[in-house]
Amino acid sequence: MKRYIYILVTTAFVVTLVLTSATLVGVTLASPAVGVQPTLLARGAYEDFKVKSVKGSPVEFDVKAKSVVDVVVRKHDYAIGSHTGWHSHPGPVFITVTEGELTYYLYDDPTCTPHVIKEGSGFVDDGRGHMVRNESGELAQDMSVIIAPPSPPGPSNNFRGELDAPNPNCGF
């Protein structure tokens, strides 16, 4: 009987330890935003389309959506030292810095190279993953135009996927 109780208690302890460890690993690997306040400005559905600049135009642009997409416009206010956390998008995102300066890092960059974007400039994220950080010591803001799958009416966040920290080269 003592052996049975010993095995039962030991098994319960090991199961609890494994479940607790798995929970802590899940929590520590997640990369949520910290100090970034998003504001949804608009979201609209667009039927499939193909748009190409007029030949000879000073802007050469070619884009196509093979199915219905939503275009989401969001403003992000960044506190000093804030970040978006590592995340991905289902489509491209056009990000314009409207106040201060922001630094972005690409998820699949093994050297974790910082890309500093100043007010009035922007970058295009291909959706594979990135993190935006406010390392400037000042408040910052951006406007993002996100291409996303269609969403039913009501609140939805089908345009952002959380990613784990990509590698130890970043140190954050």
C-alpha positions in Angstrom: 0.0 0.0 0.0 2.8 2.4 0.9 4.4 1.7 -2.5 1.1 2.5 -4.3 0.8 5.8 -2.4 4.5 6.6 -3.2 3.9 5.9 -6.9 0.7 7.9 -7.0 2.2 11.0 -5.2 5.4 10.8 -7.4 3.3 10.6 -10.6 1.1 13.5 -9.5 4.2 15.6 -8.7 5.8 14.8 -12.1 2.6 15.6 -14.0 2.2 18.9 -12.1 5.8 19.8 -12.8 5.4 19.0 -16.5 2.2 21.0 -16.9 3.6 23.9 -14.9 6.7 24.0 -17.0 4.8 23.8 -20.3 2.6 26.7 -19.1 5.6 28.8 -18.2 7.3 28.0 -21.5 4.2 29.1 -23.4 4.0 32.3 -21.4 7.6 33.2 -21.8 7.8 32.4 -25.5 4.7 34.6 -26.4 5.6 38.1 -27.6 2.7 40.5 -27.0 2.8 44.2 -27.4 4.0 46.4 -24.5 3.2 50.1 -24.3 1.6 50.4 -27.8 -1.9 51.7 -28.1 -3.6 50.7 -31.3 -6.7 52.6 -32.6 -8.7 51.2 -35.5 -9.5 54.0 -37.9 -11.2 52.1 -40.7 -11.8 48.7 -42.2 -13.3 48.1 -45.6 -13.9 45.1 -47.8 -12.6 45.1 -51.4 -13.7 42.8 -54.2 -10.9 41.1 -56.2 -9.0 43.7 -58.2 -5.9 44.4 -60.4 -4.4 47.9 -60.4 -1.4 48.9 -62.5 0.0 52.4 -63.0 -0.6 54.1 -66.3 2.3 53.5 -68.7 4.8 56.4 -68.4 3.5 57.4 -65.0 6.1 58.7 -62.5 4.9 56.0 -60.1 5.3 52.4 -61.1 2.9 50.3 -59.1 1.3 46.9 -59.8 -1.0 45.1 -57.3 -3.5 42.4 -57.5 -6.0 40.7 -55.1 -7.3 37.4 -56.4 -10.1 37.3 -53.8 -12.0 39.6 -51.5 -9.7 41.4 -49.0 -10.2 43.8 -46.1 -8.0 46.9 -45.9 -7.5 47.8 -42.3 -6.2 51.3 -41.2 -4.8 51.6 -37.7 -2.9 54.2 -35.7 -0.4 53.0 -33.1 0.8 55.3 -30.3 4.1 54.2 -28.9 5.2 55.0 -25.3 8.9 55.5 -24.7 10.6 52.0 -24.7 7.5 50.3 -26.0 7.3 47.5 -28.7 4.8 45.6 -30.8 6.1 42.2 -29.8 7.1 39.7 -32.6 4.1 39.2 -34.9 3.1 38.4 -38.5 0.3 39.4 -40.9 -1.5 37.4 -43.5 -0.6 40.0 -46.2 1.5 43.1 -46.7 1.4 46.1 -44.3 2.4 49.6 -45.3 3.7 51.4 -42.2 4.3 55.2 -42.1 5.9 56.8 -39.1 3.9 60.0 -38.4 5.6 61.1 -35.2 9.1 60.5 -33.8 11.1 57.6 -35.0 10.7 53.8 -34.8 13.0 50.9 -35.2 11.9 47.6 -36.8 13.4 44.2 -36.9 12.6 41.4 -39.3 11.7 38.1 -37.8 13.9 36.0 -40.1 17.0 38.2 -39.8 19.7 36.1 -38.0 21.7 39.3 -37.3 18.7 41.2 -35.9 19.7 44.3 -37.9 17.8 47.5 -36.7 16.1 49.6 -39.4 15.4 53.1 -38.1 12.5 54.9 -39.7 12.0 58.6 -39.0 8.8 60.7 -39.2 7.5 61.0 -42.7 9.1 57.8 -43.9 7.8 54.2 -43.9 8.4 50.6 -44.7 6.5 47.7 -46.2 6.3 44.5 -44.2 5.8 41.4 -46.3 3.8 39.7 -43.5 6.4 37.1 -42.6 7.1 38.8 -39.3 8.6 41.8 -37.6 8.8 43.8 -34.4 8.6 47.6 -34.1 10.3 49.2 -31.1 10.4 52.8 -29.9 14.1 53.1 -28.9 14.2 56.9 -29.5 13.5 58.1 -25.9 10.6 60.2 -27.3 6.9 59.4 -28.0 6.2 58.0 -31.4 3.3 57.1 -33.7 2.7 55.2 -36.9 -0.2 54.6 -39.3 -0.6 51.1 -40.8 -2.5 50.0 -43.8 -3.0 46.2 -43.4 -4.2 43.9 -46.1 -6.2 41.1 -44.4 -8.7 38.4 -45.1 -12.3 39.3 -44.9 -13.8 39.7 -41.5 -17.3 39.3 -40.2 -18.9 42.4 -38.7 -17.8 43.3 -35.2 -14.4 43.3 -33.5 -11.8 41.1 -35.2 -8.1 40.6 -35.1 -7.6 38.3 -38.0 -4.7 40.4 -39.3 -2.1 39.7 -36.6 -0.5 36.5 -35.5 1.8 36.3 -32.4 5.3 34.9 -32.9 7.9 33.7 -30.5 11.2 35.5 -30.2 13.1 34.4 -33.3 16.7 34.0 -31.9 19.1 35.0 -29.2 20.9 37.5 -31.5 18.2 40.1 -30.7 18.6 40.1 -26.9 14.9 41.0 -26.5 
